[in-house]
Amino acid sequence: MTGTRLIGYGRVRNDPADFHDQYTRLRDLGVAEEDIHWDRGRTGHLVSQEGLTDALASTRPGDTLVITALDRLAPSLEALEELTPQLIDREIRLSVGGLLLDPANEAGRSVFDTFLLVAACHTELAQQRGHDMREAFLDTLSRLGRTA
């Protein structure tokens, strides 16, 4: 891996204190002001992450994407599951509040693999809950003498 740059990313609500806290942390973690990318406004899994897209586009293999907390990177487990392979394949390190995760070494790769495992388990549980809810609904309809 050749890069050594720190690329910062923050996702903030329309709250000046939230912005200030993340900005200060990213700067304290060594990210230059011009290398910080932002997504501002509403948060949640339906919000576009153009700032993250820009941050990733500016990285090279070996660079480090710096975030203040894992929930600032991905608004959902599904988003984390989608992002993790990109970081691994592009050899982008991840710094979460100063904890460096490098997909090129065994410890870092284990954490990335854990992200994927947790996201996959979450997806499977959600699908099972949906199936169970449908079965319960159909059972209730049957007891009432109705069909779906």
MOQUI-V422754 format. One record per run of one state. SS is the DSSP state (a for helix, b for strand, c for the rest). FROM is the first residue (numbers start at 1). TO is the last residue. If there is no record, write none. Layout:
ss = <SS & SS>
from = <FROM & FROM>
to = <TO & TO>
This chain:
ss = <c & b & c & a & c & a & b & c & a & c & b & c & a & c & a & c & b & c & b & c & a & c>
from = <1 & 6 & 13 & 16 & 29 & 33 & 36 & 41 & 50 & 58 & 64 & 68 & 70 & 74 & 77 & 90 & 93 & 97 & 99 & 102 & 106 & 144>
to = <5 & 12 & 15 & 28 & 32 & 35 & 40 & 49 & 57 & 63 & 67 & 69 & 73 & 76 & 89 & 92 & 96 & 98 & 101 & 105 & 143 & 148>
